[in-house]
Amino acid sequence: MRSSGRNSSGRGNRSAGGGTSRPKAGQKRDEKQQRAGRPRPEERRYDVGGSGEGQGGARKGRGAEARGGAKGGPKKPQEPQRGRGGRTAPARPREYDARVEERNRERYANRPQKPAQEQDGERLQKVLARAGYGSRRACEELIEEARVEVNGSIVVEQGLRVDPDKDEIKVDGLTVATQSHQFFALNKPAGVVSTMEDPDGRQCLGDYVTNRETRLFHVGRLDTETEGIILLTNHGELSHRLTHPRYGVRKTYLAAIQGPIPRDLGKRLKEGVQLEDGYARADSFRVVEQTGKNYLVEISLHEGRKHIVRRMLAESGFPVDKLVRTAFGPIALGDQKSGWLRRLTNTEVGMLMKEVDL
């Protein structure tokens, strides 16, 4: 009896202390149920499609998501691309891409091709003619005379194609400026020949531009005894249009004549004067100054025939003692001294371009 009492009391004391107590039967059942709900490590399946969490679900950062379809599972499909506003962009079928590719192929196949001369450059004589070296035939003669070189080599055959933007072209050692254009105005004195070179050794326009690196040429001509403004440039197309009758660029002159002159002289000049090579008409006429019988008159016209102003006034009965050209289109002589050369401003060049629709 005593021994049983002691045993029961000893078990009771140990339970009360809690350090060596055993779990109760109800607690054991609850733990078994929790373990039964979780699969063993060797029985776990990797969820590759779902995003569920909790019991039976794949843990975040492990399984298929972390290993990219390890353990034989398929890879997780990529998320569809989203457009503006977060909307999901629909996937395009392969048939649509095939139609787009076929349509683009037909579009480029039917596109017109550039001519061969545009692909391979321009003929050398055409480039020289546009730069102001004369007609194409004259430029062909320059090539025949071995006066033209391209990229340091003398050209010995006709029809050579060049690229004006890349190739270095020279004539008589001077660079042909195809892009860097220059524009000058010279107040030509009397007695100067309107040519860049003179075989007789007379003073010419070329004497005023001997220190230029590129070749310049004159726009139109002035009589040897006529003074005034004359343009020098290396822009071939502009020079051609400024002197072509189609564009009708007006030139203005001051002429010194002996009077008295009739009141209807201006009307007669505007209506036209019969010359040996046809009628010549003035655009305007006015008397600028009168001192006794000496008259200074201004006459403007858009024609460019040889000695045209002198012949018109002489045919009307008033020979010219002195003639000065004071304006060429929008470019005026102003107070520029005789024999002086000046560079045209960008504004003046723009006015010339506008005058001839360039």
Secondary structure, DSSP 8 states (H G I E B T S, - for coil): -HHHHHHHHHHHHHHHH-SS----HHHHHHHHHHHHHS--GGG----SS----STTS--TTSTHHHHTS-TT---------B-GGG-B-----HHHHHHHHHHHHHHHHTS----HHHHS-EEHHHHHHHTTS--HHHHHHHHHTT-EEETTEE--STT-EE-TTTS-EEETTEE--SSS--EEEEEE-TT-BSSS--TT---BGGGGSTT-SB--EEES---TT-EEEEEEES-HHHHHHHH-TTT---EEEEEEEES---TTHHHHHHH-EEETTEEE--SEEEEEEEETTEEEEEEEES---TTHHHHHHHHTT---SEEEEEEETTEE-TT--TT-EEE--HHHHHHHHHHTT-
